[in-house]
Amino acid sequence: MRRSYMANQGGGYGYQDTSQMLEEENQQQEDELKGKVKALKSLSIDIGFEVKEQNKMLTKMDDDFESSGGLLGKTMGRLKAITNAGHWKLWLYIALFALFVFFMCWVIIRFR
C-alpha cells in the first residue's frame, strides 16, 4: 500500500510501470497456457476416439480368430477320423497336393 501511495505522489512511477508490465506478462503467459491446455484437451479426446476404434477392431479380430479356430478344430477332427479309418491312399493324395502347392509357391516366388 505504501508503494502505490508513493507512486500516486510522483516519487515512484517505476513501480506502477513495473506492475503493469508484470501484469501484461502474466496475462500473456496465461493466454499461452490456455492455448496449450486446449491443445492437450483436443489431443486427449483424439486419443480416446482412437482407443475406442482400436478396441472395436481388436474385438472383431478376436471374433474372427475364434470362428476360424472352430473351423480349424473341425477340420482337424475330420483328419483324425480319416487317420483312424486307415485310408492311406487319401493321405498320400493330401501329401502330394501339399507338395504341389509348395512347389508352385516356390516357382512363383523364384521366377517373379
N, C-alpha and C positions, 0 to 999 in steps of 0.2 A: 504494500500500500504506500509505503513511503516513496518508493521509486516512481510510481505513477503520479504521486503528488508532486514530486520534484520535476517530473517531465512536463507537467502542466505549467510549472512556474518558469520553464525556459532553461533550466540548468541541465536537464538530462534528455535531450532529444534523441540521443543514441539508443536509449532503452526502448522507446516506442518503435523506432525503426527496426531494431533487432527483434523485438517480439512480433512485429508484423511479418518480418522476413521469416522467422521461425514458424509462425502460423501458416504462411503460404507454403513453406517447405513441407510441413506436416500434412497439409491438405493435398499436396501433390503426391506425397508418398501414400496417403490413404487412397487416393484415386488409383494409383498403380497397384496397390494391394487388392482393391476391389476388382480390378481387371484380371489379376492373377487368380483370385478366388473364383470368378466367373468361368475362367478357362478350365480350372481344375474341376469345377462342378460339371461342366459340359463333358470333359474327358471321362469323369467317373460315370456319368449317365451313359455315354457311348460304350464304356467297358461293360456296364450292366447289360445293355442290349446285346452286345457281342457274346457275353457269357450265356445268356438265355438261348441265343441261336445255337451256340456250340452244344449246350445241353440237349436241345431238341435233336440236333444231328447225331449226337452220341447215343441217344435213346433209340433213334431209328436204326443206327448201325447195330446196336445191341439186339434189337428185334430181328434184323436181317441175319445176323450171325446165329442167333438161336434157331431160326427156322432152317437155315442151311445145315446146322448141326443135327437137327432132327432128320433131315433128308439124308445126310451122310450116315447117320446111325441106322436108318432103314436099309440103305444100300449095303452097309457092312453086314447087317443081319442076313440079307439075301445071299451075299457072297459066302458067308459062313454056312448057310443052308446048302449051297451048291458044293462047298468043300466037303461037308459031311455026307452028301449023297454020293460022292466019288465020281463025278463027271470030269475025268481027266482031260478029255478032248476039249471041253468048254474052257478049262483053264489054259490049255495050250493056245486056243484061239484068242483068249484075253491077253496072254503074254505076247503073242505075235502082233496083235493090234497095238499094244503099248509100245513095242519096239518100233513099229512102223510110224507111230505118232512122233516118237522121239527122233527118229531118223529124219522125218520131214521137217521137224523144227530145226534140226541141225543143218539141213540143206538150205533152208530159208535164211537162217542167220549167217551161214558161211558164205553163200554166194549172193548176198544182197548188195 
